């Protein structure tokens, strides 16, 4: 079955049907475009979401050492990759479906227009032949009627007794001429009729069926092309499904690898101070004549601090450049953090130096671009910075090595010399840029008397004996510790509850 055979007389129906097919292609193209826009918008929103929740800065980098924090960052990375696959889907839909079908639609519109024009042209030719046939037929009918009329007039003249012989001959001659003309019109009519029947037969059995069959082939090809577009719509997403699945599996994997125990251990390692717990208090026998303290607070046992970190921003103890004033664990962490900062800055300056050297080489090859000597001050300054940073890096690495090597003995402190004071004085001599961070002269803010003996076995603390008179250098800031100065010049922290302050 084909259109040319079964729909030979349905030109208007075929016209509407093929136009409806083209409209469907246009609708599908528009649909895919809107789907692509949705994918693009979705991908953009996903990227903005991952960017919004991505951690930045040293504090966040510190948190990312924990597996649950790091896993969330990995999830954001996987989601960012997932967004990239949605963008690929949108791009492929535009190129493989919209662009291809739009180009095909233009071609098929032109082809349909050509075929329909051929049908109209054939119809016009047949109609023209039909009009010519009708005209020939009318002329034949007219001439035949005139011939019969002339014949009848000749017979009437011949039978008229009053007619002369000349009139009779003249009437017969006229009738003969009319009859001859009628015969010619008859022949013309027969010829035109034969030609028209042949053209009509060709029109309905050959020309129109061929054009309609071409339109049928065109429409079937359109349907096949549209079907391929439907399949491509699915295949485009199927192609990225393995990667999308990999992203989703990656999200599941990072969730599964979270180790809550390890995170707890890491948290302990980051924040343990290294201080020893307060020892047992000795029994004070007031029956032996020991005078009770004038303050009720002096009878209370030493306070157990909720937080053992002594060197808060509110305090201003003598800070050492090598962080020796800190507990061992905190010292190592601060030294390592300082080394990391110096390495980053050193890499930045090294990159700057490489860029300046390359630029200098370009200027030397082409003086029109710039003067090589103009870069010398920058190169020299960068070299000096690199040298200073390398010196600082070596210095802090040696201190870190010392801190790691002396970890076991770090809880034992020489009570005669306070290391933080010595190191701070040395740092004042070597690095004047730290002048603002150290006080060269401090004035005591009060006096106090030791109520109990205290063995300062932790870094930053000092030992005192019962009844010793001490100078208060820094009052208790709420953490239960007071910084004092002994008569021997030794300075450090003691429990606030171990002393009685002099009014």
Secondary structure as GFF3:
##gff-version 3
##sequence-region A 1 503
A	DSSP	alpha_helix	3	6	.	.	.	ID=ss1
A	DSSP	alpha_helix	11	53	.	.	.	ID=ss2
A	DSSP	alpha_helix	57	63	.	.	.	ID=ss3
A	DSSP	alpha_helix	67	93	.	.	.	ID=ss4
A	DSSP	pi_helix	94	99	.	.	.	ID=ss5
A	DSSP	alpha_helix	100	159	.	.	.	ID=ss6
A	DSSP	alpha_helix	165	202	.	.	.	ID=ss7
A	DSSP	pi_helix	203	207	.	.	.	ID=ss8
A	DSSP	alpha_helix	208	256	.	.	.	ID=ss9
A	DSSP	alpha_helix	260	271	.	.	.	ID=ss10
A	DSSP	three_ten_helix	286	288	.	.	.	ID=ss11
A	DSSP	three_ten_helix	296	299	.	.	.	ID=ss12
A	DSSP	alpha_helix	328	365	.	.	.	ID=ss13
A	DSSP	three_ten_helix	372	375	.	.	.	ID=ss14
A	DSSP	alpha_helix	376	405	.	.	.	ID=ss15
A	DSSP	alpha_helix	419	430	.	.	.	ID=ss16
A	DSSP	three_ten_helix	432	437	.	.	.	ID=ss17
A	DSSP	beta_strand	446	450	.	.	.	ID=ss18
A	DSSP	beta_strand	469	474	.	.	.	ID=ss19
A	DSSP	beta_strand	481	485	.	.	.	ID=ss20
A	DSSP	beta_strand	491	495	.	.	.	ID=ss21
A	DSSP	three_ten_helix	496	498	.	.	.	ID=ss22
A	DSSP	beta_strand	499	502	.	.	.	ID=ss23
###
